[in-house]
Amino acid sequence: MTERYNARLALLAPLVASGLALSGCMGSPTYGTDKTAGEQLAGDISGAFSFAPKRKEQIDY
């Protein structure tokens, strides 16, 4: 029984370790904006469907 346990442990330990190592690489890049790509996309989409008035104060040049 302990041989089976050791064999399972020997097979599963590298899989778990590689899974943890790869999970650190899965974060989204920020491209210097301090926002992930997902946050930027959500902000862009919510800005496109904003209920704010379209008219702004005119600037005299």
C-alpha positions, 0 to 999 in steps of 0.5 A: 500500500505504501508503494502505491501511495509513493507512486501516486505521490511521485506522479502527482507532485510534479503535476501540481508543482507545474500547475502552480508555476504556470498559474503565475504566468497567466496574469494579464499584462498591464502595458504600463497602465496599471490596469489588466487587459480585462479591466481596460476592456470593461472600462471601454465597454462601459464608457461606450454605453454611458448615459452621460450627456453627449453635449459639452460646454463649447470652448471659445477659441 
